[in-house]
Amino acid sequence: MSSRVNGVNRTVLTLLGLLLLAAGGLGLAYSFGAFGQGERPLVPQELRDVASDQPWFWWAVAGVCLLIALLALRWLLAQLATDRVGRLDLTTDDRDGVTSVRGGALTEAVQSETEKLRGVVSASAHLLDRRGRRLVLDVDLAEYADIAEVRSAVEDRVVAHTRQAVDDPDLLVDVELRPSASRSGGRGLR
């Protein structure tokens, strides 16, 4: 999922959660008599009669339900959309044949090469096609790691090998070096 879809999900689900929380709180307050005492129904009789008196009422309900269903379907389809690249086409001339590389094979090779560097605990790579092809590499460092040394090795070896493998010297590569929790003092409260 893209970061744009994640942001929209968080926003919509937060607003929906707040709306449902407010409705539940009002319903609970009403059930305890917060809005006056008496045996009156929640929906007044005049409003209940609208459904039987107005022929357009159920058509409007159907239209709203259809709109909600279409929005839900759009949301589900957005969940399936991804920016990840499944296969790279490296063909430069069709007369020479077709050359392609699985995106997963490339990212596994990048992860493996990165994890062999001194001071690297783990690595995660993803090949994305968001506004141009891009490799995203997240590197978790050990407590003893020399950040400058790891950065230099990643740039000079791993990124260079990746660009050479895909025959793209301008391949964009985003590298995030994440120091261990103890280095940053983030072990938690004691």
Summary of the structure (lengths in Angstrom):
residues: 190
radius of gyration: 27.9
end to end distance: 36.3
largest distance: 85.5
contacts: 435
relative contact order: 0.09
helix: 53%
strand: 17%
